[in-house]
Amino acid sequence: MELNLNRADYLQVGVTSQKTMKLLPASRHRATQKVVIGDQDGVVMCFGVKKGETVTVFKTLPGQKIARLELGGVLNTPQEKIFIAAGSEIRGFTKRGKQFLSFETNLTESIKAMHISGSDLFLSANYIYNHYCDCKDQHYYLSGDKINDIICLPVDRLPRITPVLACQDRVLRVLQGSDLLYEAEVPGPPTVLALQNGNGGDSGEDLLFGTSDGKLGLIQITTSNPVHKWEIRNEKKRGGILCVDSFDIMGDGVKDLLVGRDDGMVEVYSFDNANEPVLRFDQALSESITSIQGGCIGKDGYDEIVVSTYSGWVTGLTTEPAHKESGPGEELKINQEMQNKIFSLRSELEQLQYKVLQEREKYQQSSQSSKAKSAVPSFSVNDKFILNKDDASYSLLLEVQIAIDNVLIQSDVPIDLLDVDKNSAVVSFSSCDAESNGNFLLATYRCQANTTRLELKIRSIEGQYGTLQAYVTPRIQPKTCQVRQYQIKPLSLHQRTHVIDHDRPMNTLTLSGQFSFAEVHSWVVFCLPEVPEKPPAGECVTFYFQNTFLDTQLESTYRKGEGLFKSDNISTISILKDVLSKEATKRKINLNISYEINELSVRHTLKLIHPKLEYQLLLAKKVQLIDALKELQIHEGNTDFLIPEYRCILEEADHLQEEYKKQPTHLERLYGMITDLFIDKFKFKGTNVKTKVPFLLEILNSYDQNALITFFDAA
């Protein structure tokens, strides 16, 4: 069954945060519903749609930024009460807009996530979780990493209260009271949680999760061990998931899965006979989807998907036909309702144009006055800097509430900018003099009209660390700019994991000295991504990491006065040794460093590099042959005389060239890693082998794995 949905934009509020829009329950089946939304100006607005026009039910005064909005009420009754989280306060409103609750929590940080179930209130700040019942403190938990979302399994269907925290370190933490029951690992940093079908599925324990790298999954939260039911990989390389909902938009009696992503993609999944999700519909909007709900807004009897976007648009994707078909041979008639709508839109547009003209003239006059004051216009920037495991690159996402004019990228560390298919901006590079001004990269992205979102891909080199800066200039007057900074860390391509292979040949780096647990933790935060800024609870901590480019691993265990780092890659140990020594020297801490090098680890690392290097060399060779083969094809008129291998290269020419274009420096990067491995191996032995690097490059140019290993052993 094919799903046809038509877009309808209802209104625009201020900039919105994740999960701040809900539909109030309908009075009867498929009747129109009211929409309630909170924005970062602190305004809560409730509206409905009558005869194609939006009608405001209530609107509050501005206040603190609204971080979450949830519906609540007595269990097993319509959930009509509106609750918002702003700062450290929870406020409650009736569906008519009357405030009935103002509860100041004891949280020292702003509330980031909220879930309501009857008289139970579940809240989390960055690291702290609190459970309240009738506004009285019940339970408390300090998480080991940032909490992105929170939910509780349905208390009316299960004999226990089971809160679940979605944490940045790729785990769902399942709680019982104030204690951790267990941790369930998921394939990416979870950003959103939702109950399957809105009620936890058949068992009441089924939980949907979406991750920041675009994966979607279903997990059953039992009392002992989690059961992973299904998972959708992000094969189309779409954005991270910000919101999910269950609603029967297909009209077949089974609830479908609605998904909103941070690249503006709206998706609908239905379920096959094996209860596996199948993509039925997708549509790209131009902004992040912060909230998504299924319901009926525009007209009785027509279901729709209602979304809110980052800049505050409330948009519907409705099953109502865009045009009503006429009978055969008749002309299509625009009904009176449509004519009225067009007339009101035109008059509204004329009023806005006149108002803009007036304000512009007023500004021009005031700017010529001797007492003129020019205020810098404020604007909101939504940014993310995420490591992608699939291609070992960083995605820099920049989203502004108004159209972007240009973005200047500046880096004091060598990085490569990679092509992004979705990016329509024109890029220009400026020449840099790294020695005199420290700039390794200066690039300007000039955006097309009405572009509010820009995605860049960056690949860094481990061991080279510094700061990447983005200067964002929107299309507003007077011209203003915001600067965002992102740290490129020494081991920037390492990603947190929870399981490693302990049978690999490991090199060990040991630190000892007069340093505190907080100091050694700050060094690890400086060196590695995805480490929580706050020191974890306890006297000792162990973190595991995996290199997304080479698949080598790192184990770090540290406590007050002692640190132990193990890796199967000598270069990782070498980078850590250099950076940690420098950081300790800055703080005037006397550091004792010892290390043990395992010779077998070099061969092991070269074997990990081998398939990647072999593939890249073969790809480069194929791409070099394409032009010559195409000339032969034109000259001979056909390809029958070519061997199958060459015919295959011609058939896949476009795909091969596209792949090679996407990773132009892949081969050089692999050569660099092998060279670093060679230098680092002998550096730990106290030998400088930089003079032998040209011989190593000769071997790599005529690559043979055995010859390379022999060279490493004999040097």
C-alpha positions in Angstrom: 0.0 0.0 0.0 1.4 3.4 -1.1 1.2 6.3 1.3 0.5 9.8 -0.1 0.9 12.7 2.2 0.6 16.4 1.5 2.5 19.1 3.4 0.6 21.8 5.3 2.5 24.5 7.3 0.4 25.7 10.2 2.4 28.4 12.1 5.9 29.3 13.4 6.8 29.8 17.1 10.3 30.5 18.5 13.2 28.0 18.3 12.2 24.6 19.8 14.1 22.0 21.7 13.7 18.2 21.4 10.3 16.7 22.4 8.5 20.0 23.1 5.4 19.5 21.0 2.3 17.3 21.7 -1.2 16.7 20.5 -4.0 16.8 23.1 -6.3 13.8 23.1 -9.2 13.9 20.6 -12.8 14.3 21.9 -13.9 11.4 19.6 -12.3 9.1 17.0 -10.5 10.9 14.2 -11.8 14.3 15.4 -9.4 17.3 15.1 -7.0 17.8 18.0 -5.3 20.7 19.6 -1.5 21.2 19.3 0.5 22.4 22.3 4.1 23.5 21.8 6.8 25.2 24.0 9.8 27.2 22.6 13.1 28.5 23.8 11.6 31.9 24.5 9.7 30.2 27.3 6.3 30.6 25.6 3.7 27.7 25.8 1.2 27.9 23.0 -1.9 25.8 22.3 -3.8 26.1 19.0 -6.2 24.3 16.8 -7.2 24.5 13.1 -10.7 25.7 12.0 -11.6 26.0 8.3 -7.9 26.0 7.3 -7.0 28.8 9.8 -5.0 28.4 13.0 -6.9 29.5 16.1 -5.0 30.1 19.4 -6.5 28.5 22.5 -4.0 30.0 24.9 -0.4 31.5 24.9 1.7 32.2 28.0 4.2 35.0 28.5 7.9 34.5 27.7 10.2 33.0 30.4 13.0 30.5 30.8 13.8 28.2 27.8 11.5 25.2 27.7 13.6 22.0 27.5 10.7 19.4 27.5 7.0 19.3 27.2 4.9 16.2 28.3 1.2 15.4 28.8 0.0 13.8 32.0 -3.0 13.0 34.1 -4.6 10.3 36.2 -3.6 6.9 34.9 -6.1 5.3 32.5 -7.8 8.6 31.8 -7.2 11.0 28.9 -3.8 12.6 29.3 -4.8 16.3 29.0 -2.7 18.1 31.5 0.4 19.9 30.1 3.7 19.8 31.9 6.8 21.8 30.9 10.4 21.7 32.2 12.1 25.1 32.2 15.4 25.6 34.1 15.0 23.6 37.3 11.2 24.2 37.5 8.2 22.1 36.4 5.0 24.0 35.6 1.6 22.4 34.9 -1.3 23.9 32.8 -4.8 22.7 32.0 -5.8 22.3 28.4 -7.4 25.8 28.7 -4.1 27.4 29.8 -4.7 27.8 33.5 -1.6 27.1 35.5 -2.2 24.7 38.4 1.4 23.6 39.3 4.7 25.4 39.9 7.2 23.0 41.4 10.8 24.1 42.0 13.0 21.0 42.1 16.2 20.6 44.1 18.2 20.1 40.9 21.3 22.3 40.7 21.5 21.9 36.9 18.8 22.7 34.3 16.4 19.9 33.5 17.3 18.1 30.2 14.7 15.3 30.1 11.3 14.5 31.7 8.8 11.7 31.8 5.4 11.7 33.6 3.3 8.7 34.6 0.3 9.5 36.8 1.6 11.1 40.0 5.2 10.0 39.3 7.6 12.5 37.8 11.0 11.4 36.4 13.6 14.1 35.7 17.2 14.2 34.7 19.8 17.0 34.3 23.1 16.3 32.6 24.3 13.6 35.0 21.6 13.5 37.8 18.3 11.5 37.8 15.5 12.2 40.2 12.2 10.5 40.8 9.4 12.4 42.5 5.9 11.2 43.6 3.3 13.9 44.3 6.3 16.4 44.2 8.1 14.5 47.0 11.6 13.3 46.4 11.7 9.5 46.1 14.9 8.3 44.4 18.2 9.7 43.1 20.9 8.3 40.8 24.2 9.8 39.5 25.0 8.6 36.0 28.5 7.8 34.7 27.8 9.8 31.5 25.4 12.4 30.1 21.7 11.5 30.2 20.1 12.3 26.8 16.5 11.0 27.5 14.5 9.3 30.2 11.4 7.1 30.2 9.6 4.7 32.6 8.0 1.4 31.6 4.2 1.6 32.1 3.4 1.3 35.8 -0.2 0.4 35.2 0.9 -2.8 33.2 3.9 -3.9 35.3 4.2 -4.6 39.0 7.4 -2.5 39.2 8.5 1.1 38.5 11.4 0.7 36.0 13.0 4.0 34.8 15.4 3.8 31.9 18.1 6.4 31.2 19.5 6.9 27.6 23.2 7.8 28.2 25.8 9.2 25.9 28.2 6.3 26.4 26.0 4.0 24.3 24.1 2.3 27.1 20.6 2.3 28.5 20.8 2.3 32.3 17.9 0.4 33.8 17.2 1.5 37.4 15.3 0.1 40.4 14.8 2.7 43.0 18.1 4.5 43.4 20.1 1.5 42.3 21.4 0.5 38.9 19.7 -2.8 37.9 21.8 -3.4 34.8 23.2 -1.7 31.6 22.0 -2.5 28.1 24.5 -1.6 25.4 23.0 -0.1 22.2 24.8 0.5 18.8 25.2 4.2 19.2 24.7 7.1 21.6 20.9 7.0 22.3 19.2 10.3 21.9 15.5 9.4 22.3 13.4 6.7 24.0 9.7 5.8 23.4 7.4 3.0 24.4 6.5 0.6 21.6 3.0 1.4 20.4 2.9 4.1 23.1 2.2 1.4 25.8 5.3 -0.9 25.8 4.0 -3.4 23.3 2.5 -6.8 24.1 4.7 -7.3 27.2 4.7 -3.6 28.4 8.5 -3.9 28.3 9.3 -3.1 24.7 11.3 0.1 24.3 12.2 2.0 21.1 15.5 3.9 20.9 17.1 6.2 18.4 20.7 7.1 18.2 22.7 10.2 17.3 24.3 8.3 14.4 20.9 7.4 12.9 20.2 3.9 14.1 16.8 2.7 15.3 16.1 -0.3 17.5 13.6 -2.2 19.7 14.8 -3.7 23.0 12.8 -5.6 25.7 13.7 -4.4 29.2 13.1 -7.5 31.4 14.0 -7.8 35.1 17.3 -9.5 34.4 18.7 -9.3 30.9 17.7 -7.1 27.9 16.4 -8.8 24.8 17.4 -7.0 21.5 14.5 -7.6 19.1 15.5 -5.7 16.0 17.7 -2.9 14.8 17.7 -0.7 11.6 21.2 0.3 10.5 21.6 3.8 9.0 22.7 2.5 5.5 21.4 5.6 3.7 23.7 7.8 6.0 20.8 9.9 7.2 20.8 12.2 10.2 20.6 11.3 13.9 17.2 10.5 15.4 15.6 13.1 17.6 12.0 11.9 18.0 9.8 8.8 17.4 6.1 8.0 17.8 3.7 5.2 17.1 0.5 5.9 15.1 -1.5 4.1 12.5 -1.0 6.5 9.5 -1.3 3.6 7.0 -4.9 3.0 8.2 -4.5 -0.8 8.4 -5.3 -1.2 12.1 -1.6 -1.7 13.1 0.4 1.2 14.6 3.3 2.4 12.4 6.5 3.9 13.5 7.1 7.6 12.9 10.7 8.9 13.0 12.1 12.4 12.8 15.8 13.0 12.2 18.2 16.0 12.6 18.7 16.3 8.9 15.0 17.1 8.3 14.0 13.6 7.2 10.6 12.2 8.3 10.2 8.5 7.9 7.3 6.0 8.3 7.9 2.3 9.0 5.2 -0.3 9.0 5.7 -3.9 10.3 5.8 -7.1 8.2 4.5 -10.5 9.2 7.7 -11.2 11.1 7.2 -7.9 13.1 10.3 -6.4 11.3 10.0 -2.7 10.3 9.8 -1.8 6.6 10.2 1.8 5.3 7.0 2.9 3.7 7.4 6.6 3.3 10.0 9.3 3.7 10.1 13.1 3.1 12.8 15.6 3.6 12.1 18.9 5.3 14.8 21.6 5.4 15.3 21.6 9.2 15.8 19.3 12.2 12.7 17.6 13.3 12.5 18.2 17.1 9.1 16.5 17.7 6.8 14.2 15.9 3.2 13.0 16.6 0.5 11.2 14.7 -3.0 12.6 14.9 -5.7 14.7 13.2 -5.2 18.5 13.0 -6.4 20.1 9.8 -9.8 18.3 9.1 -12.0 15.7 10.7 -11.3 12.2 9.4 -7.9 12.9 7.8 -5.0 11.5 9.7 -1.6 13.3 9.6 1.9 13.4 10.9 2.5 16.6 12.8 6.1 17.7 13.3 7.9 20.7 14.9 11.2 21.9 13.4 14.2 23.6 15.0 13.2 27.1 13.9 9.7 26.6 15.3 7.6 25.6 12.3 4.6 23.3 13.1 4.0 21.3 9.9 1.6 18.6 9.0 2.0 15.8 6.5 -1.7 15.0 5.9 -3.7 12.3 4.1 -6.1 15.0 2.9 -5.8 15.3 -0.9 -4.2 18.6 -2.0 -6.8 19.0 -4.8 -10.3 17.6 -5.0 -10.9 15.8 -8.2 -13.7 17.0 -10.5 -16.0 14.7 -12.5 -14.9 13.7 -16.0 -14.8 16.5 -18.5 -15.3 19.2 -15.8 -12.8 21.9 -15.0 -11.2 21.9 -11.6 -12.9 24.4 -9.4 -11.3 26.2 -6.5 -13.8 26.2 -3.7 -14.7 29.3 -1.6 -12.6 28.0 1.3 -9.4 28.0 -0.8 -10.2 31.4 -2.3 -10.6 32.9 1.2 -7.3 31.3 2.3 -5.4 32.8 -0.7 -7.0 36.2 -0.1 -6.0 36.2 3.6 -2.5 35.1 2.8 -2.1 37.8 0.3 -3.3 40.5 2.7 -1.1 39.1 5.4 1.9 39.2 3.1 1.2 42.8 2.0 0.9 43.9 5.7 4.3 42.2 6.5 6.0 43.8 3.5 4.6 47.2 4.5 5.8 46.7 8.1 9.3 45.6 7.0 9.5 48.7 4.8 8.5 51.0 7.7 11.0 49.4 10.1 13.8 49.6 7.5 13.1 53.3 6.9 13.0 53.9 10.7 16.4 52.1 11.1 18.0 54.1 8.3 16.8 57.4 9.8 18.0 56.4 13.3 21.4 55.2 12.0 22.1 58.7 10.6 21.3 60.4 13.9 24.2 61.6 16.1 22.7 59.5 19.0 22.4 56.3 16.9 22.8 53.0 18.7 23.2 49.8 16.8 22.3 46.6 18.7 23.8 43.3 17.6 20.9 41.0 16.6 20.9 37.7 18.5 20.3 34.4 16.7 20.3 30.8 17.8 22.8 28.2 16.4 22.2 24.5 16.8 25.5 22.6 16.3 26.8 19.1 16.6 30.3 17.6 16.2 30.0 13.8 15.9 32.5 11.0 15.1 31.1 8.6 12.5 32.2 5.0 13.0 31.5 3.9 9.4 34.0 6.2 7.7 36.2 7.5 10.6 35.2 11.1 9.9 33.6 13.9 11.9 30.3 15.4 10.9 29.9 19.1 11.8 26.2 20.1 11.7 25.3 23.8 11.8 21.7 24.9 11.9 20.5 28.5 12.3 17.0 29.7 12.9 17.3 32.1 9.9 19.0 31.7 6.5 22.8 31.3 6.6 24.9 33.7 4.4 28.3 32.0 4.8 30.3 29.9 7.2 34.1 30.3 7.5 36.0 27.2 8.7 39.4 27.8 10.3 41.7 25.1 11.8 45.1 25.3 13.5 45.6 21.5 12.9 45.8 19.6 9.6 42.4 18.3 8.6 40.7 17.2 5.4 37.3 18.5 4.3 35.3 15.7 2.6 32.4 16.0 0.1 28.9 15.8 1.5 26.2 15.0 -1.1 23.4 16.9 0.7 25.6 20.1 0.8 24.7 22.6 -1.9 27.0 25.4 -0.6 29.9 26.7 -2.7 33.2 26.2 -1.0 36.4 28.3 -1.6 39.8 27.8 0.0 42.2 30.5 1.1 46.0 29.9 1.1 47.4 29.4 4.6 50.8 29.9 6.1 50.9 27.5 9.0 54.4 28.7 10.2 53.5 32.4 10.5 49.9 32.4 11.7 49.2 28.8 12.7 46.4 28.3 10.1 46.3 24.9 8.4 42.9 25.4 6.8 40.8 28.4 5.8 37.6 27.6 3.9 34.5 29.6 3.2 31.1 28.0 2.5 28.7 30.4 0.7 25.1 29.1 1.1 22.3 29.3 -1.3 19.2 31.4 -0.5 17.0 30.0 2.4 19.6 27.5 3.5 19.3 27.2 7.3 21.3 23.9 7.8 24.8 23.1 6.7 26.6 19.7 7.1 30.4 19.3 6.8 32.6 16.2 6.9 36.1 16.4 8.4 38.8 13.8 8.8 41.6 14.4 11.3 45.0 12.8 11.8 45.7 11.2 15.2 48.6 12.8 17.1 47.8 16.2 15.6 45.5 18.1 17.9 44.2 21.6 18.2 41.0 23.7 17.6 38.6 23.9 14.7 36.5 27.1 14.5 33.3 27.8 12.6 32.3 31.5 12.0 28.6 31.5 11.2 27.2 34.6 9.5 23.4 34.7 8.8 21.5 36.8 6.3 20.5 39.6 8.7 21.3 43.3 9.1 23.5 44.7 10.6 26.0 41.9 9.8 26.8 39.8 12.8 28.7 36.5 13.4 28.8 33.7 16.0 32.0 31.6 16.5 31.8 28.0 17.6 34.9 26.0 18.7 35.5 22.3 18.5 38.4 20.4 19.9 40.4 18.0 17.7 41.8 15.6 20.2 45.1 13.8 20.1 43.3 10.4 19.7 40.4 11.9 17.8 39.5 8.7 15.8 38.9 6.6 18.9 35.4 5.8 20.0 34.0 4.5 23.3 33.1 0.8 23.4 32.2 -1.6 26.2 33.9 -4.8 25.0 37.4 -5.4 23.7 39.5 -8.4 22.7 41.9 -9.1 25.6 43.8 -11.7 23.6 45.5 -9.2 21.3 49.2 -8.5 21.8 49.2 -5.3 23.9 51.7 -2.5 24.5 51.5 -0.9 28.0 52.1 2.6 29.2 52.2 3.2 33.0 52.0 6.5 34.8 52.7 7.3 38.5 53.2 10.5 40.4 51.6 13.0 42.7 48.4 13.7 40.8 44.8 13.5 41.8 42.0 11.3 40.3 40.4 14.5 38.8 43.7 15.6 37.2 44.4 12.3 35.5 40.7 12.2 34.4 41.1 15.7 32.8 44.2 14.4 30.9 42.1 11.5 29.5 39.3 14.0 28.6 41.9 16.1 26.8 43.3 13.1 24.8 40.1 11.1 23.9 36.6 11.9 22.7 33.4 10.6 24.3 34.7 10.7 27.8 32.4 12.4 30.4 33.8 15.7 31.6 33.0 15.0 35.2 35.2 12.3 36.9 33.1 9.2 37.4 32.1 8.0 40.9 34.5 5.7 42.7 38.2 5.6 43.2 39.1 3.8 40.0 37.7 3.8 36.4 38.3 1.8 33.2 37.3 3.0 29.8 37.6 1.0 26.5 38.1 2.6 23.1 38.3 1.4 19.5 40.0 3.2 16.6 37.3 3.8 14.0 39.8 3.8 11.1 42.1 0.8 12.0 40.0 -1.2 14.5 42.8 -1.2 17.0 41.8 -0.8 20.6 42.8 1.0 23.8 42.1 0.2 27.5 42.6 2.9 30.0 42.5 2.3 33.8 43.4 5.1 36.2 43.1 6.2 39.8 44.8 8.8 42.1 48.5 8.7 41.5 48.4 5.9 38.9 47.4 5.3 35.3 47.6 2.3 33.0 47.0 2.4 29.3 47.1 -0.7 27.0 46.8 -0.8 23.2 47.6 -3.1 20.4 48.9 -0.1 18.4 52.3 1.3 19.3 51.4 4.7 17.8 48.5 5.1 20.2 50.9 4.5 23.1 53.4 6.9 21.6 50.8 9.7 21.2 49.6 9.2 24.8 53.1 9.3 26.2 53.9 12.5 24.4 50.7 14.3 25.3 50.5 13.2 28.9 54.1 14.2 29.5 53.3 17.7 28.0 50.1 18.1 30.1 51.9 17.0 33.3 54.8 19.4 32.6 52.3 22.3 32.1 50.9 21.6 35.6 54.4 21.2 37.0 53.7 17.6 38.1 56.6 15.2 38.3 55.4 12.2 36.2 57.1 8.7 36.2 56.5 7.0 32.9 57.3 3.4 32.0 56.3 1.3 29.1 56.4 -2.3 27.8 56.4 -2.8 24.0 55.1 -6.1 22.5 56.9 -6.8 19.2 54.0 -9.0 18.1 51.7 -6.0 18.1 53.5 -4.5 15.1 52.7 -7.4 12.9 49.2 -7.5 14.3 48.6 -3.8 13.4 50.0 -4.3 9.9 47.6 -7.2 9.4 44.7 -4.9 10.4 45.9 -2.3 7.9 46.5 -4.8 5.1 42.9 -5.3 3.8 42.2 -1.5 3.8 45.5 -0.7 2.1 45.0 -3.5 -0.5 41.5 -2.3 -1.3 42.6 1.4 -1.7 45.6 0.4 -3.9 43.2 -1.7 -6.1 40.7 1.2 -6.2 43.3 3.7 -7.3 44.6 1.3 -9.9 41.1 0.8 -11.3 40.4 4.5 -11.4 43.6 5.2 -13.3 42.6 2.6 -16.0 39.1 4.1 -16.6 40.1 6.9 -19.0 42.2 4.5 -21.1 39.5 1.9 -21.2 36.9 4.4 -22.3 39.1 5.6 -25.2 39.5 1.9 -26.3 35.7 1.5 -26.1 35.1 4.6 -28.3 37.8 3.5 -30.8 36.6 -0.1 -31.1 32.9 0.5 -30.7 32.4 -2.3 -28.2 34.0 -4.0 -25.2 33.8 -7.6 -26.3 37.5 -7.9 -26.8 38.3 -6.9 -23.2 39.0 -9.4 -20.5 36.1 -9.7 -17.9 38.0 -7.7 -15.3 38.4 -4.6 -17.6 34.7 -4.9 -18.7 33.7 -4.9 -15.0 35.8 -1.7 -14.4 34.0 0.1 -17.3 30.6 -1.0 -16.1 31.3 0.3 -12.5 33.3 3.3 -13.7 30.9 5.9 -12.2 30.6 4.1 -8.9 34.4 3.7 -8.7 35.1 7.3 -9.5 32.5 8.5 -7.0 34.0 6.3 -4.2 37.5 7.5 -5.0 36.4 11.1 -5.0 34.8 10.7 -1.6 38.0 9.6 0.0 40.8 11.3 -1.9 43.4 11.1 0.8 42.6 7.6 2.1 45.7 6.0 0.6 48.0 8.8 1.9 46.4 8.5 5.3 47.2 4.8 5.4 50.8 5.4 4.2 51.1 8.0 7.0 49.9 5.5 9.7 52.4 2.8 8.5 55.2 5.4 8.6 54.2 6.5 12.1 54.1 2.9 13.2 57.6 2.4 11.8 59.0 5.5 13.5 57.2 4.8 16.8 58.4 1.2 17.0 62.1 2.3 17.0 61.5 5.5 19.0 60.7 3.3 22.0 64.0 1.5 21.4 65.9 4.8 21.3 66.6 4.6 17.6 65.9 7.4 15.0 64.9 5.7 11.7 63.6 8.7 9.8 66.4 8.3 7.2 64.9 4.9 6.3 61.4 6.3 5.6 62.1 6.7 1.8 62.9 3.0 1.6 59.6 2.3 3.4 57.7 4.4 0.9 59.3 2.5 -2.0 58.0 -0.8 -0.5 54.6 0.7 -0.1 54.5 1.9 -3.7 55.1 -1.7 -4.9 53.1 -3.1 -2.0 53.6 -6.6 -0.8 52.5 -7.5 2.8 55.3 -10.0 3.4 58.0 -7.6 2.1 56.6 -4.8 4.4 56.7 -7.1 7.5 60.2 -8.2 6.6 61.3 -4.5 6.4 59.8 -3.8 9.8 61.6 -6.8 11.3 65.0 -6.1 9.7 65.2 -2.3 10.1 
